[in-house]
Amino acid sequence: MMMQDRLNVIKEKALREHIPIIMEDTLEVIKRILKENKPQKILEIGTAVGYSAICFSEFLSQEGYIDTIERNEDMLTQARQNIKELGLENKINIYSGDAVDVLPTLNKKYDMVFIDAAKSKYPFFLQESLRMLNKGRNYLCR
Ligand SMILES: C[S@@+](CC[C@H](N)C(=O)[O-])C[C@H]1O[C@@H](n2cnc3c(N)ncnc32)[C@H](O)[C@@H]1O
């Protein structure tokens, strides 16, 4: 199955199951930012089934990758399966666990951070993201 067809299947299933994946209008805005800024290393907080990470991965350079954090076991299983089916295991790396615990263990630099998880923790997620964000780069919160 082609990438776009597979993405549509993932999206339709997620919508049927009321999983709050990124919507088309937001995705279009982020795709524009990705095209303009060409981030190599992206951090995502809130993987769900991997839909947004898979969409972003199209814009990565050869050496680029996405680290994404998810705590829900069912989401993790689906995300791993979707990423594997598309052969993106070397582009999208999943950290399983609560981002509150995972983020302090990371000491990397990112060119973009996409925060899309439990809203009550956003101040902490933002603080941790800013610690790892390269100068002049973007963070996006949904
Ligand atoms: C809005 S969905 C993510 C959608 C995904 N970014 C997409 O657009 O395809 C939010 C996800 O974040 C996860 N999540 C919420 N709070 C979290 C936390 N503190 N640590 C890790 N994952 C969290 C939820 O389990 C859920 O799967």
The ligand as an ORCA input file, in Angstrom:
! r2SCAN-3c Opt
* xyz 0 1
  C      -3.815     14.269     21.080
  S      -3.148     12.668     21.205
  C      -1.724     12.734     20.174
  C      -2.072     12.747     18.722
  C      -0.893     12.610     17.792
  N       0.117     13.610     18.067
  C      -1.360     12.764     16.370
  O      -1.682     13.911     15.976
  O      -1.421     11.766     15.638
  C      -2.415     12.742     22.798
  C      -1.661     11.479     23.206
  O      -0.785     11.851     24.263
  C      -0.736     10.800     25.199
  N      -0.348     11.423     26.467
  C      -1.086     12.289     27.206
  N      -0.392     12.708     28.266
  C       0.804     12.081     28.220
  C       1.961     12.089     29.046
  N       2.004     12.815     30.178
  N       3.019     11.329     28.683
  C       2.986     10.575     27.548
  N       1.920     10.531     26.715
  C       0.842     11.270     27.052
  C      -2.135     10.205     25.204
  O      -2.098      8.860     25.652
  C      -2.534     10.349     23.733
  O      -2.268      9.171     23.021
*
